[in-house]
Amino acid sequence: MTSQVQLDAGVVTRCRRRVHLENDPDMREAQKAPPDPASEQRKADATQHRRNVADALIKIVGSNLMEIPNGPDVKASDRERVTLAAMQMGVPYIWGAVLPRDLTGGRRGGIDLLVKDTTGYVPVLVVRHKITDPGQGAKTSPLTIPLPHSSRVDPLRKVRPQPRDQLRLAHAQRQLQAAGYAVNGRATGGVIGMDADVVVWHDLEAPTWPGGRTALAEYDARFSDRLTVAITAATGREAIAHASRIVDCKTCPWWPTCEQDLKERRDVSLVVRGEDAVMLRKAGLSTVDDLAALDPSSDHVPLVGMPIGDAVTLAKAWLRDLTLVRRHETMSIPRADVEVDVDMESFADLGAYMWGCLLSGKDIDEPQGYQAFVTWDPLPCQDEARSFAEFWTWLTGIRLRAKARGYSFKAYCYNELAENRWLIASAERFAGMPGIPTKAQVKEFIESDSWVDLFGIVREQFLCAHGKGLKTIAPVAGFSWRDPEAGGENSMRWYRDAVGLDGSEPLPEQGERLLVYNEDDVRATHRLREWMSSDAMQSLPFAGDL
């Protein structure tokens, strides 16, 4: 039986409501969020990365690789026919494959590379993110021999979990099976990552997913569900997928439609997201008002993300349009005689190009205020080692001067995960170079009480009805950013322009913009903790009074 719709691999990682909207004929003219410039840039970067990998493979395998024509004037149906003809001829490597539509299974789509094995074709995905970490156990083969039977257990790499990659491979595997060109035996798929030096091979039938599931089994369950949702939408039947706020909503083009729907219904997911919202609805608490009216000591709705009492308070705060609510009557934040606020700027997985610092507190014969340790050489680069070493040497000097004068010292950041990642990674990558600390020295610092994560303190001492991001919390303390477009996503675009990452002429004014942005970030953390330590906190609503 032919399916009424054909879906691509992306549906298995999209929410059910988005799948409905994409297949509902009545929503074709609906207003969508404009494309996010940062997201568009990431797509362009990924396209260029795939092009670079294709060019590298052509140099390796030469005429054994056939590239399927692509472009705005090339129809998908024509690309399908050419791909099918190439598989029928047994072409060893097929780049840019668009697989024949699986009209029975309801699948369409393509894969970056098809590799001919002895009995059929194996799908290979090309991605612009890291696919391994230091360790051992990953099955890899060099890019010079991109074949699954040439793989070995890598003694230096372990697989970095990337569920989306495996699900995309599973989709291509099912298409190959439907077309009759899959390999005999266990389903296997490869991934070429950002470094593009090896192919990591995944056994799609191995029980590596939670609960002992395989990637294929997980894919089959998700795809079957999304196909049912899509067919229901396409045929005009009553929707079986409804809006509920999740993390992905902030970047979804359908968010304007869903946000309006959620606000009209005063849906409980406006306060708690994901599985917690599902559980509350099952308990009959479908609106923010229902949740706000619940006895906060109730235990009949066990939540995953937070205690039920916190959820009730957040609902009350949302109804009063409060950004922050104090958990406790008095605030507690660690302070010191000498204080440094730190904010790091990185570009994707390529490196950390800036460490911005704001020194304040008692005088230790060091100029107070903001300074940045930065490299404007395009990442990745060796000059990054120089800027990191200068930052670490400066910070260590501040700590030692404070100690010599008998002063206490603390350094602050907002959400230490990013800073800690690049502190450790920089020590590992540039080990042995002048001024670079050892990994043990870095870990000693970040595990000490001298390193304070302000985000963790906000999470412990506040309930945040509209999120815990610095751009949301700091304005409550009276801080504002000078650049109206300040934000992590935009900073990525500014960095590209500042260093001429695309081969264009570097724009120094964008570098200045990044310095202003970074300085404002560290001043925001400084302002926030000063405010949290002041009497002004007492005017903030207390959870027990709501």
NUMIMI-920349 format. One record per residue (C-alpha): x, z, y; residue in three letters. Coordinates in steps of 0.2 Angstrom, whole numbers. Example, Ala and Ser with C-alpha at 12.3 -4.5 7.8 and 13.67 -1.06 7.14 Angstrom:
REM NUMIMI-920349
c1  c3  c2  r
62  39  -22  ALA
68  36  -5  SER
REM end
This chain:
REM NUMIMI-920349
c1  c3  c2  r
0  0  0  MET
7  -5  17  THR
9  9  30  SER
0  6  46  GLN
15  12  56  VAL
34  11  54  GLN
45  25  61  LEU
63  26  65  ASP
75  40  59  ALA
73  50  75  GLY
56  56  71  VAL
62  69  59  VAL
71  79  72  THR
57  77  85  ARG
42  89  87  CYS
26  84  79  ARG
17  82  96  ARG
30  70  103  ARG
27  59  87  VAL
8  59  90  HIS
10  54  109  LEU
22  40  104  GLU
10  33  92  ASN
-6  36  102  ASP
-12  20  110  PRO
-21  29  123  ASP
-5  37  129  MET
4  20  133  ARG
2  22  152  GLU
4  41  153  ALA
17  47  166  GLN
33  52  158  LYS
48  61  165  ALA
61  50  173  PRO
77  47  162  PRO
89  61  165  ASP
106  53  172  PRO
116  65  162  ALA
107  60  146  SER
108  41  150  GLU
127  44  153  GLN
129  52  136  ARG
120  37  128  LYS
132  25  137  ALA
147  35  131  ASP
140  34  113  ALA
138  16  114  THR
155  13  121  GLN
162  25  107  HIS
153  14  94  ARG
161  -1  102  ARG
178  6  101  ASN
176  11  82  VAL
170  -7  79  ALA
185  -14  87  ASP
196  -3  77  ALA
188  -8  61  LEU
189  -26  65  ILE
208  -24  67  LYS
209  -15  50  ILE
197  -26  39  VAL
197  -42  48  GLY
185  -55  42  SER
178  -43  29  ASN
167  -36  43  LEU
152  -45  49  MET
144  -40  65  GLU
125  -42  67  ILE
121  -50  83  PRO
114  -39  96  ASN
108  -40  114  GLY
92  -40  125  PRO
87  -57  119  ASP
90  -54  101  VAL
74  -49  92  LYS
74  -35  79  ALA
66  -46  66  SER
80  -58  68  ASP
93  -44  66  ARG
84  -38  50  GLU
85  -56  43  ARG
103  -58  46  VAL
107  -40  39  THR
97  -45  23  LEU
106  -61  22  ALA
123  -52  24  ALA
118  -40  10  MET
113  -54  -1  GLN
130  -62  1  MET
139  -45  -3  GLY
148  -44  14  VAL
160  -29  12  PRO
157  -22  29  TYR
141  -25  40  ILE
142  -18  58  TRP
126  -15  68  GLY
114  -17  53  ALA
96  -17  55  VAL
88  -14  38  LEU
73  -23  32  PRO
57  -13  36  ARG
50  -2  22  ASP
32  -7  24  LEU
26  4  10  THR
36  19  15  GLY
33  17  34  GLY
51  16  39  ARG
61  5  51  ARG
78  6  59  GLY
96  3  57  GLY
113  11  54  ILE
130  8  63  ASP
139  2  47  LEU
135  -3  29  LEU
150  -2  17  VAL
149  -12  1  LYS
153  -1  -15  ASP
153  -7  -33  THR
134  -6  -35  THR
127  -7  -18  GLY
128  -2  0  TYR
132  15  8  VAL
127  20  25  PRO
139  26  38  VAL
135  33  55  LEU
146  33  70  VAL
143  48  82  VAL
152  55  98  ARG
153  73  93  HIS
165  83  81  LYS
161  82  63  ILE
174  93  56  THR
182  110  60  ASP
199  117  55  PRO
198  122  37  GLY
197  114  20  GLN
184  106  8  GLY
177  91  17  ALA
177  75  8  LYS
186  62  19  THR
194  45  18  SER
205  38  32  PRO
197  25  43  LEU
210  12  36  THR
201  14  19  ILE
183  18  24  PRO
176  18  6  LEU
168  33  -3  PRO
178  31  -19  HIS
194  32  -8  SER
189  50  -2  SER
198  66  -6  ARG
195  84  -3  VAL
203  87  13  ASP
215  102  14  PRO
214  103  33  LEU
196  100  37  ARG
179  108  33  LYS
162  100  37  VAL
155  105  54  ARG
136  107  51  PRO
127  93  59  GLN
110  92  51  PRO
104  78  62  ARG
118  67  55  ASP
113  70  37  GLN
94  66  41  LEU
99  50  49  ARG
109  45  34  LEU
95  50  22  ALA
83  38  32  HIS
95  24  30  ALA
97  28  11  GLN
78  27  8  ARG
78  10  17  GLN
92  4  6  LEU
83  10  -9  GLN
66  1  -3  ALA
76  -15  0  ALA
85  -14  -17  GLY
102  -12  -10  TYR
107  6  -12  ALA
121  11  -24  VAL
117  17  -41  ASN
120  36  -44  GLY
120  50  -31  ARG
116  46  -13  ALA
131  46  -2  THR
133  44  17  GLY
147  44  29  GLY
150  49  47  VAL
164  44  59  ILE
165  56  73  GLY
173  58  90  MET
191  58  84  ASP
187  42  74  ALA
202  45  62  ASP
192  49  46  VAL
176  46  37  VAL
167  62  32  VAL
157  59  16  TRP
141  69  13  HIS
133  70  -4  ASP
114  69  1  LEU
108  76  -16  GLU
119  91  -15  ALA
109  108  -13  PRO
118  112  4  THR
103  116  15  TRP
94  132  16  PRO
85  137  1  GLY
95  126  -10  GLY
87  110  -3  ARG
96  94  -2  THR
97  83  13  ALA
86  70  5  LEU
73  83  0  ALA
73  90  18  GLU
71  72  25  TYR
57  67  13  ASP
47  83  18  ALA
49  80  37  ARG
46  61  36  PHE
31  63  26  SER
24  75  39  ASP
28  65  54  ARG
21  49  46  LEU
5  58  43  THR
5  63  62  VAL
9  45  68  ALA
-5  37  57  ILE
-17  50  63  THR
-13  46  81  ALA
-12  27  79  ALA
-30  26  71  THR
-38  37  84  GLY
-42  51  73  ARG
-43  69  79  GLU
-25  75  83  ALA
-16  86  70  ILE
-1  90  81  ALA
-4  100  97  HIS
8  104  111  ALA
19  120  110  SER
34  124  120  ARG
51  123  111  ILE
69  121  117  VAL
68  102  116  ASP
54  101  129  CYS
66  102  144  LYS
74  85  140  THR
58  77  132  CYS
51  62  142  PRO
33  68  137  TRP
36  86  145  TRP
25  82  160  PRO
10  78  149  THR
13  93  138  CYS
17  105  152  GLU
0  101  160  GLN
-9  103  144  ASP
0  120  140  LEU
-4  127  158  LYS
-22  122  157  GLU
-24  131  141  ARG
-13  145  147  ARG
-4  143  130  ASP
6  158  123  VAL
21  146  120  SER
24  147  139  LEU
30  165  136  VAL
37  164  118  VAL
43  149  110  ARG
45  141  93  GLY
40  151  77  GLU
34  166  87  ASP
21  156  96  ALA
15  149  79  VAL
14  167  72  MET
4  173  87  LEU
-9  159  86  ARG
-11  163  68  LYS
-15  181  73  ALA
-28  174  85  GLY
-17  176  101  LEU
-17  159  108  SER
-16  162  126  THR
-4  171  138  VAL
-20  182  143  ASP
-23  186  124  ASP
-5  192  122  LEU
-5  202  139  ALA
-20  211  133  ALA
-12  217  116  LEU
-7  235  113  ASP
12  234  115  PRO
14  246  101  SER
5  235  89  SER
15  230  74  ASP
3  218  65  HIS
11  203  73  VAL
30  203  67  PRO
40  191  79  LEU
57  183  75  VAL
63  181  93  GLY
59  198  101  MET
50  214  99  PRO
31  212  101  ILE
32  225  116  GLY
44  214  125  ASP
32  199  122  ALA
18  208  129  VAL
28  213  145  THR
34  195  147  LEU
15  189  146  ALA
11  202  160  LYS
26  196  170  ALA
21  178  168  TRP
3  181  174  LEU
10  189  190  ARG
23  176  192  ASP
38  188  191  LEU
55  181  186  THR
63  198  182  LEU
56  214  175  VAL
67  230  173  ARG
68  236  155  ARG
74  253  161  HIS
71  264  176  GLU
89  265  180  THR
102  251  179  MET
119  252  170  SER
133  239  174  ILE
151  242  171  PRO
161  241  187  ARG
180  243  191  ALA
192  245  205  ASP
199  227  203  VAL
187  214  198  GLU
188  195  194  VAL
173  183  192  ASP
178  169  180  VAL
169  152  177  ASP
176  138  167  MET
172  119  168  GLU
174  108  153  SER
169  90  148  PHE
161  89  132  ALA
173  92  118  ASP
188  85  127  LEU
194  100  135  GLY
193  113  149  ALA
199  106  166  TYR
195  120  178  MET
196  139  178  TRP
188  146  194  GLY
191  164  199  CYS
185  176  212  LEU
196  191  215  LEU
188  207  224  SER
190  225  224  GLY
204  236  229  LYS
220  228  237  ASP
234  224  225  ILE
244  213  236  ASP
236  198  230  GLU
225  187  241  PRO
207  190  238  GLN
193  177  237  GLY
191  161  226  TYR
204  150  219  GLN
204  137  205  ALA
217  132  192  PHE
213  114  188  VAL
219  97  182  THR
213  81  188  TRP
221  70  174  ASP
207  63  163  PRO
204  74  148  LEU
211  75  135  PRO
228  77  143  CYS
244  88  142  GLN
242  93  160  ASP
227  104  154  GLU
240  115  146  ALA
248  118  163  ARG
232  123  172  SER
227  134  158  PHE
244  143  158  ALA
243  145  177  GLU
226  153  175  PHE
231  165  161  TRP
247  170  170  THR
238  174  186  TRP
224  184  177  LEU
237  193  167  THR
247  197  183  GLY
231  204  191  ILE
228  215  176  ARG
246  222  176  LEU
246  225  195  ARG
230  235  194  ALA
236  245  179  LYS
253  249  188  ALA
243  256  203  ARG
232  266  192  GLY
216  255  195  TYR
203  250  183  SER
201  231  180  PHE
187  220  173  LYS
184  202  173  ALA
166  195  172  TYR
158  178  166  CYS
140  173  163  TYR
138  169  145  ASN
155  171  137  GLU
152  159  123  LEU
158  144  133  ALA
173  153  141  GLU
178  162  124  ASN
178  145  115  ARG
190  137  127  TRP
201  152  129  LEU
204  152  110  ILE
204  133  109  ALA
217  131  123  SER
228  144  115  ALA
227  135  98  GLU
229  117  105  ARG
244  121  117  PHE
253  134  106  ALA
271  136  110  GLY
270  127  127  MET
276  137  143  PRO
265  150  149  GLY
252  148  134  ILE
246  164  127  PRO
245  167  108  THR
228  167  100  LYS
230  185  96  ALA
233  189  114  GLN
218  179  119  VAL
207  188  106  LYS
214  205  112  GLU
208  201  129  PHE
190  195  125  ILE
187  209  113  GLU
192  222  126  SER
181  231  138  ASP
190  222  152  SER
180  206  148  TRP
162  208  153  VAL
148  196  149  ASP
135  197  163  LEU
123  187  153  PHE
123  200  139  GLY
119  213  152  ILE
105  203  159  VAL
98  201  142  ARG
99  220  138  GLU
92  226  155  GLN
79  213  160  PHE
65  204  153  LEU
65  186  160  CYS
49  177  161  ALA
56  161  166  HIS
73  161  157  GLY
90  169  158  LYS
100  155  165  GLY
111  159  180  LEU
102  146  191  LYS
86  156  187  THR
92  174  189  ILE
104  173  204  ALA
91  167  217  PRO
82  184  213  VAL
98  192  219  ALA
97  182  235  GLY
110  169  230  PHE
108  150  233  SER
120  135  228  TRP
126  125  242  ARG
124  108  232  ASP
105  105  229  PRO
110  95  213  GLU
121  109  206  ALA
120  110  187  GLY
130  108  172  GLY
123  91  167  GLU
126  84  184  ASN
144  92  184  SER
148  80  170  MET
143  65  180  ARG
153  71  195  TRP
168  74  183  TYR
168  56  177  ARG
168  50  195  ASP
182  62  200  ALA
194  57  187  VAL
189  39  185  GLY
185  42  167  LEU
177  24  165  ASP
193  16  172  GLY
186  15  189  SER
195  22  205  GLU
195  41  205  PRO
184  48  218  LEU
192  64  226  PRO
176  69  235  GLU
168  72  218  GLN
182  83  214  GLY
179  93  230  GLU
161  94  225  ARG
165  101  208  LEU
176  114  217  LEU
162  119  228  VAL
150  120  212  TYR
162  131  203  ASN
165  142  217  GLU
147  145  219  ASP
145  149  201  ASP
158  163  202  VAL
151  169  218  ARG
134  169  210  ALA
140  181  196  THR
148  192  209  HIS
132  193  219  ARG
122  196  204  LEU
132  211  198  ARG
133  218  216  GLU
114  217  217  TRP
112  225  200  MET
123  240  206  SER
113  242  222  SER
98  252  227  ASP
88  236  229  ALA
86  236  211  MET
73  249  213  GLN
61  237  221  SER
61  226  205  LEU
45  229  194  PRO
48  241  180  PHE
41  236  163  ALA
33  253  160  GLY
23  250  176  ASP
15  233  171  LEU
REM end
